[in-house]
Amino acid sequence: MRLDKFLKISRIIKRRTLANEACDSRKIIVNGKVAKASLNLNIGDIIEIKFKNLKVKVLSPDVGEYQIVGGESV
């Protein structure tokens, strides 16, 4: 599943266009590398999202499920 679609259907980011913009502005990291919106996720990938003053880590699950690993203030 594409990264931008995962972020939208998991409701981490409200719209797919916002997910694309977040990727373009280098705010999303997958497995320690800056990710493009078109990246295909695999089960077990760790997604880090940097919001204004919050950093969230999400573990990429099997299709249809997701789990929030942790969040910390930045």
Residue, then its C-alpha position, 0 to 999 in steps of 0.5 A: m500500500r502506498l504511504d500517502k494512502f496508508l496515512k489517509i485511511s488510518r486517519i493519521i492525516k486527514r487527506r491524501t493531498l496533505a499526506n503528499e505535502a507532508c512527504d514533500s516537506r520531508k516530515i515523514i520518515v520510514n525506517g530512518k529514511v525520508a520517504k516519498a508519498s509513492l513509497n510502498l509500505n511493507i509489514g513492520d515498517i516504522i513510520e515517523i511523522k513530525f507534526k508542529n510540536l509532536k513526533v509520532k511513530v507508527l508501525s506499519p501493520d498488515v492491510g486494514e490494521y495499524q498500531i501507534v507505537g508512541g508519541e513524544s513532544v518535540 
